[in-house]
Amino acid sequence: MKKLIPLLFLAVSFTISSQNYNYGKVSKEDFSIETSSEDDAVMLYKNRKTNFDYNSDDGWFVETKIHQRIKINTKNGLDWGTHSRLLLKSDGNEEEEMNVIKGATYNLVGGKVERTKLKGKSIFEESVNNYRNKVSLAFPDVKEGSIIEFQYTIKSPFFNIRDVQVQYSIPVKKMEARVDIPEYFVFSQFQKGYHPSQLERTSTTRKINIVRRESVSGGAQTEVVKSNMEFQENRYAVSVSDVPALKGEEYVNNISNYRASYIFELAQYKPTNGQLQNFALNWEDVVRTISQSSRFGVELKKTGYFEKDIDALIASVSDPNQKISTIYNYVKSKVKWNSYYGKYTSDGVRRAYKDQVGNVSEINLMLTSMLRYVGLNANPVLISTRSNGVPLFPTLDGYNYVVCGIESDNGVVLLDATNKYSTLNILPFRALNWEGRLVRDDGTSSLINLYPKQASQKTVSAMFKLDANGNIEGSQRTLKTNHEAMLYRDNYINVNKEQYLENLENSFEEVEISNFEVKNELDLLKPIMETYSFKSEGQSDIVADKMYVTPLFFLAEKENPFKMETRDFPVDFGFPYIDKYRVSVSFPEGYEIESLPESSAYTLPDNIGSFKYVITKSANGVQVLMDLAINQAIISAEYYDTLKEFYKQAISKQAEQIVLKKI
């Protein structure tokens, strides 16, 4: 049986009587097809045909033909002038091949269509990692108004079929796709997304002619033998027109989770002369297949390579919590993550420990094994990262990451040793993706909520001194905990400090920062603390004898992150959070307060979140207290209108001004 590896592709084609979608038949009418001014590009034509084929040398293989035609409307759409495709490869030196490549750029010049062919020097192939190659097509003479077209074939030795995408980030005028599957392969089909379409199934008889050489005369000679293979084949086809673009917005987990697509998952393989093999029929099958792999379950049981080191490390440690922290920190410092995802090991845990570098599976299976060795109830937790999407259906490809979970009477503690700044139950942001599956040694499994229950907190304390010219100076201190702290450390510790400071100043607009300092960088048990002094000109409006002051100055949020009229998919913040602002503003002599904004508070239904804004007079100025809390990592789309209005009111409140009058 061939190794199962996911197949990724784009797609294309369709035929209607008024247009010719054969390759190379771009006409003047294609340039005048009506599109929205908001669309940077439009997919005029999309066709994909996938089928299984067989020969005596390769056995079964999958062939996918791609044909795509795209019109580029704007400068931002020029990115579509390069098309890249990932090609898969395995440890066994099997790999996908791209061939029969054709491409061209079309421009309308003087009322005539001019074609510039894609040449071999504009086709680039590179190795991405041990499991991926990438082929890129860089189209010539691409400009606003151009149409690009390409066609190629992918030959794959792997039996997995990647999603049939119906929807893209640009609109699709017409699309047809077809997948033909022989009776020997049983695939489950699933549909996702919100755009309506119908997958039609038909069945037909197919015959393949097979030519092979067989030894005769005791092996001294060979002769050509011809035979036929006749079988039933299921055809799945979908055809759609005028598919709208799938637009993203702030706080979307992975927009592909909501892309209209059809998913094909291999469930059974029935060879003509072999034993039936089952795959991913349900989640129990998925877990069992992964657990029994030599690159997962077997690796988890290896302990000899670390026993002496761990014995010495915890010789004087008896408290279980201290054992967890000690071993966790040891693995984080001992083995560096090579940035490779994967639920399976690559070179193995022994090699990773020796070389002090490994993929996510090697590092976290090693951590799990060490914690088990010292008597803790530790088990691996399978995860799909945010970039991999949410595994809605039983699939071997649904999980691409693994962390460690420690079960106790108080629940499950999650650990990921690939990030040196993560702590107990503070997983890297990439791993905060709905639910993981904890896999026990006895073969049972449980779903585990990956989102933290405890809110991350940001507390900003600032003192502003306003002068008579509307300029300000002051100081600020910011404390961050939990995920806020981990993300800050990720973004700050290993970057150029001058560049970081410049970016910080630019984020505030016209603010000059000095005396910048960060504390507790590497003390993960303490909040990260950032302090600095600042000054800025023209932070208030002066009209006649009055001054108009926004009390949060450059700290105020100015833009609502939610702009769509409606939203079908949930809002995913990643983790619950609380932002607290404690601001003191002193006014220049000779001014008195004429009016203040009113204090107010808003609460979202079902304890989703809250906003509080309190402003009070002080001896020579005002004190502002503002809290904004989001209590759930994920908020259902049914609350979108309410959440959008909530942010609108919070931002509007921050924009309200104090009116000072000259005495």
C-alpha positions in Angstrom: 0.0 0.0 0.0 1.3 3.4 -0.9 1.9 6.0 1.9 -1.0 8.4 2.4 0.0 12.0 2.0 -2.4 14.9 1.4 -2.8 16.3 -2.1 -3.0 20.0 -2.5 -4.3 21.8 -5.5 -5.9 24.7 -7.3 -8.4 24.1 -10.1 -10.3 25.2 -13.2 -12.6 25.2 -16.3 -16.1 25.5 -17.5 -17.9 25.6 -20.8 -20.8 27.8 -21.7 -22.1 28.4 -25.2 -21.3 32.1 -25.3 -17.6 31.8 -24.5 -14.8 29.5 -25.6 -12.8 28.2 -22.6 -10.4 26.0 -24.5 -6.8 26.7 -23.7 -5.4 29.7 -25.6 -8.8 30.9 -26.8 -8.8 34.2 -24.9 -10.9 36.8 -26.7 -11.6 40.6 -26.5 -14.8 39.8 -24.8 -12.9 38.3 -21.9 -11.4 41.7 -21.1 -14.8 43.4 -20.9 -16.4 40.9 -18.5 -18.1 42.9 -15.8 -16.4 42.7 -12.4 -16.7 44.7 -9.2 -14.3 47.6 -8.6 -13.6 46.0 -5.2 -12.2 42.9 -6.8 -8.4 42.9 -7.4 -8.8 40.0 -9.7 -11.4 37.6 -11.0 -11.2 33.9 -11.9 -12.8 33.8 -15.3 -12.5 30.1 -15.7 -11.6 27.2 -13.5 -11.5 23.5 -14.3 -10.0 20.5 -12.5 -10.1 16.8 -13.5 -8.8 14.2 -11.1 -8.7 10.5 -12.0 -6.9 7.3 -10.9 -4.8 5.5 -13.5 -2.8 2.3 -13.5 0.3 0.8 -15.3 2.4 -2.2 -14.6 5.4 -0.2 -13.5 3.8 2.3 -11.1 0.6 0.5 -10.1 -2.1 2.9 -9.2 -1.4 6.7 -9.3 -3.5 9.9 -9.3 -3.5 12.3 -12.1 -4.9 15.8 -11.8 -5.3 18.3 -14.7 -5.5 22.0 -14.0 -6.7 24.8 -16.2 -7.2 28.3 -14.9 -7.8 31.7 -16.4 -7.6 34.9 -14.3 -8.1 38.6 -15.1 -6.1 41.0 -13.0 -8.0 44.2 -12.3 -5.8 46.3 -10.0 -2.2 46.8 -8.8 -3.0 44.7 -5.7 -4.1 41.9 -8.0 -0.6 41.6 -9.6 0.2 38.9 -7.0 -2.0 36.6 -9.1 0.6 36.9 -11.8 2.7 34.3 -10.0 1.2 30.9 -9.5 2.8 28.4 -7.0 2.0 24.8 -6.4 3.3 22.6 -3.6 4.3 19.1 -4.7 4.4 16.3 -2.1 7.2 13.8 -1.4 7.8 11.0 1.1 10.6 9.4 3.0 10.5 6.6 0.4 11.6 8.9 -2.4 8.1 9.0 -3.9 7.1 12.4 -5.1 4.6 14.2 -7.2 5.6 15.5 -10.6 4.3 18.5 -12.5 4.4 18.2 -16.3 2.8 19.3 -19.5 3.0 22.9 -18.3 1.6 25.7 -20.6 1.0 29.3 -19.7 0.6 32.7 -21.2 -0.2 36.4 -20.5 -2.8 38.2 -22.6 -3.0 42.0 -23.0 -5.5 44.0 -25.1 -3.4 46.4 -27.2 -5.0 48.6 -29.9 -8.1 46.5 -29.8 -6.2 43.2 -30.4 -5.3 40.4 -28.0 -1.5 40.0 -27.7 -0.2 36.8 -26.2 3.2 36.4 -24.4 4.0 32.8 -23.7 5.4 31.5 -20.4 8.9 30.2 -21.0 10.9 27.6 -19.3 13.2 30.1 -17.6 10.1 31.5 -15.8 9.3 28.1 -14.2 11.1 27.6 -10.9 11.3 24.5 -8.7 12.7 24.4 -5.2 12.7 22.1 -2.2 10.7 23.5 0.7 11.5 20.8 3.2 11.8 17.0 3.4 8.1 16.6 2.5 7.4 19.4 0.0 8.7 20.8 -3.3 7.4 23.9 -4.8 6.9 24.9 -8.5 6.3 28.5 -9.3 5.1 30.0 -12.6 6.1 33.6 -13.0 4.1 35.1 -15.9 5.6 37.6 -18.2 4.3 41.1 -19.0 1.7 41.1 -16.3 0.0 44.5 -15.7 -3.4 45.9 -14.6 -6.0 44.5 -17.0 -3.9 41.4 -18.0 -5.4 37.9 -18.3 -3.2 35.0 -17.3 -3.9 31.4 -18.2 -2.1 28.2 -17.4 -2.5 24.5 -17.7 -0.6 21.6 -16.2 -0.8 18.0 -15.0 0.1 16.6 -11.6 1.1 12.9 -11.4 1.0 11.7 -7.8 1.9 8.3 -6.3 -0.2 9.1 -3.2 -3.9 8.2 -2.9 -5.2 11.2 -1.0 -7.4 13.7 -2.7 -7.2 17.3 -1.5 -10.3 19.5 -1.1 -12.2 20.4 -4.3 -12.4 24.2 -3.8 -15.4 26.0 -5.1 -14.6 29.4 -3.5 -11.5 31.6 -3.5 -10.5 35.0 -2.2 -11.5 36.4 -5.6 -14.8 35.8 -7.3 -15.2 32.9 -9.7 -17.2 33.4 -12.9 -17.5 29.8 -13.8 -16.1 26.6 -12.4 -16.4 22.9 -13.1 -14.6 20.1 -11.3 -14.6 16.3 -11.7 -13.2 13.5 -9.7 -13.3 9.9 -11.0 -12.6 7.1 -8.5 -12.3 3.4 -9.3 -14.3 0.9 -7.2 -11.1 -0.2 -5.4 -11.0 3.1 -3.5 -13.8 4.1 -1.2 -13.7 7.8 -0.3 -16.1 9.6 2.1 -17.3 12.9 0.9 -18.0 16.0 3.0 -19.1 19.5 2.2 -18.1 22.7 4.0 -18.7 26.4 3.6 -21.8 28.5 3.0 -22.0 29.0 -0.8 -24.6 26.5 -2.2 -23.5 23.9 -4.7 -24.3 20.3 -5.5 -22.0 17.4 -6.0 -23.4 15.0 -8.5 -22.5 11.3 -8.6 -22.8 8.9 -11.5 -21.3 5.5 -12.1 -19.8 4.0 -15.3 -17.7 1.0 -16.5 -14.1 1.7 -17.3 -11.5 -0.5 -19.0 -7.7 -0.1 -18.8 -5.3 -1.8 -21.1 -2.2 -3.1 -19.3 1.0 -4.0 -21.0 3.8 -5.8 -19.1 6.8 -8.0 -19.7 7.0 -11.5 -18.3 10.0 -13.9 -18.2 9.9 -17.0 -20.4 12.3 -19.8 -21.2 13.5 -20.0 -17.6 14.1 -16.3 -17.4 16.4 -16.0 -20.4 13.9 -14.1 -22.4 10.9 -11.8 -21.9 7.7 -11.3 -23.8 5.1 -8.6 -23.9 1.8 -9.6 -22.3 -1.3 -7.6 -22.8 -4.4 -7.7 -20.5 -7.4 -5.7 -19.6 -8.7 -4.4 -16.3 -12.4 -3.7 -16.2 -14.1 -2.0 -13.2 -16.8 0.3 -12.0 -15.9 3.9 -11.5 -17.7 6.6 -9.6 -17.7 10.1 -11.0 -18.3 13.1 -8.7 -18.9 16.4 -10.5 -19.7 20.0 -9.5 -20.4 23.0 -11.7 -21.1 26.5 -10.4 -21.3 30.1 -11.7 -20.8 33.5 -10.1 -19.3 32.4 -6.9 -18.6 35.4 -4.6 -15.2 36.0 -3.1 -14.6 34.8 0.4 -13.5 37.8 2.3 -11.7 37.6 5.6 -12.0 39.9 8.5 -10.3 40.5 11.8 -10.4 37.6 14.3 -11.0 34.8 11.8 -9.3 31.5 12.8 -8.6 30.3 9.3 -10.7 31.5 6.5 -10.3 28.2 4.7 -12.5 26.6 7.4 -15.4 28.5 5.8 -14.4 28.2 2.1 -17.0 26.3 0.0 -15.3 23.0 -0.7 -15.8 19.3 -1.1 -13.6 17.0 1.0 -12.6 13.5 -0.1 -11.2 11.2 2.6 -9.9 7.8 1.9 -11.9 5.3 3.9 -11.1 1.9 2.3 -8.8 0.4 -0.2 -9.8 -2.8 -1.9 -7.0 -4.2 -4.0 -7.9 -6.6 -6.8 -6.0 -9.4 -5.1 -5.3 -8.4 -1.6 -6.8 -7.8 1.9 -9.3 -5.0 2.5 -7.7 -2.1 4.3 -9.7 0.4 6.3 -8.8 4.0 7.0 -10.3 6.9 8.8 -13.9 5.6 9.0 -14.3 7.3 12.4 -12.2 9.1 14.9 -11.4 5.9 16.7 -9.9 4.6 13.5 -7.9 7.8 13.1 -6.5 7.6 16.6 -5.7 3.9 16.3 -3.9 4.4 13.0 -1.8 7.2 14.4 -1.1 5.5 17.7 0.1 2.3 16.1 2.5 4.1 13.8 6.2 3.3 14.3 6.7 7.1 14.2 4.3 7.8 17.0 3.4 5.1 19.5 6.7 3.2 19.3 8.7 6.4 19.7 6.7 7.3 22.8 7.8 4.1 24.5 11.6 4.7 24.1 13.2 5.9 27.4 16.8 4.5 27.5 18.3 7.6 25.9 17.2 10.0 28.6 16.9 7.9 31.8 20.2 8.7 33.4 19.8 12.5 32.7 16.3 12.6 34.1 17.3 10.6 37.2 20.0 13.1 38.0 17.7 16.1 37.1 15.0 15.2 39.6 17.0 13.3 42.2 16.1 15.8 44.9 12.6 16.7 43.6 9.6 15.0 45.2 6.7 17.5 44.5 4.8 16.5 41.3 4.3 20.1 40.2 8.0 20.7 40.6 8.8 17.6 38.5 6.6 18.9 35.7 8.2 22.4 35.7 11.8 20.9 35.9 11.4 18.5 33.1 9.4 20.9 31.0 12.1 23.6 31.2 14.8 21.0 30.6 13.3 19.9 27.3 12.7 23.5 26.2 16.3 24.3 26.8 17.8 21.0 25.6 16.1 20.5 22.2 15.5 23.3 19.7 12.4 23.2 17.5 13.3 23.1 13.7 10.0 24.8 12.8 8.6 21.6 11.3 5.0 20.6 12.1 3.9 17.0 12.1 2.1 14.4 14.3 4.8 11.9 13.3 8.5 11.9 14.1 11.0 12.5 11.3 14.5 11.3 12.5 13.1 9.9 15.9 13.3 11.0 19.5 16.8 9.5 20.1 18.3 11.5 17.3 16.5 14.7 18.3 17.8 14.3 21.8 21.3 13.7 20.7 21.4 16.4 18.0 19.4 18.8 20.3 17.0 19.7 17.4 13.7 18.1 16.3 10.3 18.6 14.9 7.2 19.2 17.1 6.3 15.5 17.4 9.9 14.5 18.5 10.0 17.3 21.1 6.6 16.8 22.6 6.6 13.0 22.5 10.0 13.1 24.2 8.5 15.4 26.9 5.5 13.1 27.3 7.7 10.0 27.7 9.9 11.8 30.3 6.9 12.8 32.4 5.5 9.3 32.2 8.9 8.0 33.3 8.7 10.0 36.6 5.2 8.7 37.3 2.9 11.3 35.9 -0.2 10.6 33.9 1.1 12.2 30.7 -0.3 11.5 27.2 0.1 13.1 23.7 -2.6 15.4 22.5 -3.2 15.5 18.7 -3.9 19.0 17.4 -4.7 20.7 14.1 -3.0 24.0 14.0 -4.8 27.2 13.0 -3.2 27.2 9.6 -4.3 23.5 9.0 -7.9 24.3 9.7 -10.5 22.6 12.0 -10.8 18.8 11.4 -14.6 18.7 11.1 -14.6 15.1 9.8 -12.6 11.9 10.6 -9.4 12.3 8.7 -5.8 11.2 9.0 -4.7 14.6 7.7 -6.9 16.5 10.2 -4.1 16.5 12.8 -0.7 17.9 12.0 0.7 18.7 15.5 1.0 17.2 18.9 1.4 18.6 22.4 1.5 17.0 25.9 -1.4 16.7 28.3 -1.1 15.7 32.0 -4.3 14.4 33.5 -5.2 14.9 37.1 -8.2 15.4 39.4 -8.0 19.1 38.5 -8.3 18.6 34.8 -5.7 18.5 32.0 -2.5 20.6 31.9 -1.3 21.3 28.4 2.4 21.8 27.5 4.3 22.5 24.3 8.1 22.5 24.6 8.6 23.9 21.1 8.2 27.5 22.3 10.7 28.6 25.0 8.3 31.3 26.2 5.2 29.1 26.8 4.3 28.0 30.2 1.8 25.5 31.7 -1.5 25.8 29.9 -0.2 28.6 27.7 0.1 27.0 24.3 1.6 28.8 21.3 -1.0 30.7 19.4 -0.7 28.4 16.4 -2.1 25.5 18.6 -5.2 27.4 19.9 -7.6 25.7 17.5 -10.9 24.4 19.0 -10.3 20.9 20.3 -7.4 18.4 20.5 -7.6 14.7 21.1 -5.8 13.2 24.1 -4.6 9.7 23.2 -4.1 7.4 26.2 -1.8 4.4 26.3 -4.8 2.0 26.6 -6.1 3.1 23.2 -8.9 5.4 24.6 -9.1 9.1 23.7 -10.9 12.2 24.8 -11.6 15.6 23.3 -9.7 18.4 25.0 -10.7 22.1 24.8 -7.5 23.9 23.7 -8.6 27.4 24.5 -7.5 28.7 27.9 -10.1 29.4 30.6 -8.0 32.1 32.3 -8.0 35.5 30.7 -4.7 37.1 29.5 -4.4 40.6 30.9 -2.9 43.8 29.7 -2.7 46.6 32.2 -1.6 50.1 31.0 -0.8 52.8 33.5 0.0 56.2 32.0 0.6 59.8 33.1 0.0 62.6 30.7 1.0 66.2 31.2 -0.7 68.6 28.8 0.8 72.1 28.1 -0.9 75.2 26.9 0.2 74.5 23.3 -1.6 71.2 23.2 1.6 69.1 23.5 2.0 66.2 25.9 4.8 64.4 27.7 4.6 61.6 30.3 5.4 58.0 31.1 3.8 54.7 30.6 4.0 51.2 32.1 2.4 48.1 30.6 2.1 44.7 32.3 1.2 41.6 30.3 0.3 38.1 31.5 -0.3 34.6 30.1 -0.7 34.6 26.3 -0.2 38.4 26.0 3.1 37.9 27.7 4.1 35.0 25.6 3.3 36.8 22.4 5.2 39.9 23.5 8.3 37.8 24.2 8.0 36.1 20.8 7.8 39.5 19.1 10.5 41.3 21.2 13.3 39.2 22.5 14.9 38.0 19.3 14.4 41.1 17.2 16.4 44.2 16.5 15.7 46.6 19.4 16.1 49.8 17.4 13.7 48.5 14.8 11.2 47.4 17.5 11.3 50.9 19.1 10.8 52.5 15.7 7.8 50.3 15.0 6.4 51.1 18.4 6.7 54.9 17.8 5.1 54.5 14.3 2.2 52.6 15.8 1.3 55.7 17.9 1.9 58.3 15.2 4.1 61.3 15.9 5.1 60.1 19.4 8.8 60.2 20.5 9.8 57.5 23.0 12.8 57.5 25.4 14.0 55.6 28.4 12.5 52.4 27.0 13.0 49.3 29.2 11.6 45.8 29.4 11.8 43.7 32.6 11.1 40.0 33.3 12.0 39.0 29.7 13.1 35.5 30.6 11.3 35.2 34.0 8.2 33.4 32.7 6.5 33.3 36.0 6.3 37.1 36.2 4.4 39.5 33.9 6.3 41.1 31.2 6.8 44.8 32.0 7.4 47.5 29.5 8.1 51.1 30.6 9.0 54.3 28.7 8.8 58.0 28.6 7.1 59.9 25.7 6.4 63.3 24.3 4.3 64.4 21.3 3.2 67.7 19.8 -0.3 68.7 18.7 -2.2 66.1 20.6 -5.1 68.5 21.3 -7.1 71.0 19.3 -7.1 74.6 20.3 -9.9 76.9 19.0 -10.0 80.4 20.4 -10.0 80.2 24.2 -10.9 76.5 24.3 -8.9 73.3 24.1 -10.4 69.9 23.1 -8.7 66.9 24.6 -9.2 63.2 24.1 -8.1 61.9 27.5 -6.5 58.6 26.3 -4.6 60.5 23.6 -2.7 58.0 21.4 -3.7 55.1 23.5 -7.3 55.3 22.3 -8.6 52.7 19.8 -9.7 54.5 16.6 -11.0 51.8 14.3 -13.7 49.1 14.7 -12.1 45.7 13.7 -15.6 44.5 12.6 -16.6 46.1 9.3 -18.7 43.5 7.4 -22.5 44.0 7.4 -23.1 40.3 8.2 -20.8 37.4 9.1 -21.4 33.7 8.8 -18.4 32.4 10.7 -17.5 32.9 14.4 -15.2 35.5 15.9 -12.1 33.8 17.2 -10.0 35.9 19.6 -7.7 32.9 20.4 -7.9 33.5 24.1 -10.1 35.5 26.6 -8.5 38.8 27.5 -8.9 41.9 29.7 -7.4 45.3 28.8 -7.2 47.7 31.6 -6.2 51.4 31.3 -5.4 53.6 34.3 -4.7 57.1 33.0 -3.9 60.3 34.8 -4.0 63.6 32.9 -2.8 67.0 34.3 -4.0 70.2 32.6 -2.0 73.4 32.0 -2.4 76.3 34.4 -4.9 78.9 33.3 -7.5 76.3 32.1 -10.6 74.9 33.7 -12.9 72.1 32.7 -16.0 73.2 30.9 -17.3 69.7 30.1 -16.4 66.0 30.6 -17.5 62.9 28.8 -20.0 60.8 30.8 -18.9 57.6 32.5 -20.6 54.6 31.0 -20.6 50.8 30.9 -21.8 48.2 28.4 -22.3 44.5 28.8 -22.6 41.8 26.1 -25.2 39.1 26.5 -24.4 35.7 28.1 -21.4 37.2 29.9 -19.4 37.3 26.6 -17.8 40.6 27.5 -18.0 44.0 29.1 -16.8 47.6 28.8 -16.4 50.2 31.5 -15.3 53.8 31.2 -15.1 56.0 34.3 -13.8 59.5 34.2 -13.4 61.7 37.3 -11.9 65.1 38.2 -8.7 65.3 40.1 -6.9 68.3 41.7 -5.4 69.6 38.4 -6.8 67.2 35.8 -8.7 64.0 35.4 -8.4 60.3 36.1 -9.6 57.8 33.5 -10.3 54.1 34.2 -11.2 51.9 31.3 -11.7 48.1 31.2 -12.6 46.0 28.1 -13.1 42.3 28.7 -13.8 39.5 26.3 -14.6 36.4 28.3 -14.7 33.8 25.6 -12.1 32.8 23.1 -14.7 32.1 20.4 -18.0 34.0 19.9 -20.7 32.6 17.7 -21.7 34.4 14.5 -25.2 34.9 16.0 -23.7 37.6 18.3 -21.8 39.4 15.5 -24.2 42.4 15.2 -24.1 42.8 19.0 -20.3 42.5 19.1 -19.9 44.9 16.3 -22.1 47.5 18.0 -20.3 46.8 21.3 -16.9 47.8 19.7 -18.5 50.7 18.0 -19.7 52.2 21.3 -16.4 51.4 23.0 -14.4 53.2 20.3 -16.9 56.1 20.2 -16.6 56.6 24.0 -12.8 56.7 23.7 -13.1 59.4 21.0 -15.2 61.7 23.2 -13.4 64.9 24.3 -12.9 67.0 27.3 -13.5 70.7 26.7 -11.1 73.0 28.6 -11.8 76.7 28.8 -9.2 79.4 29.4 -9.7 81.2 32.6 
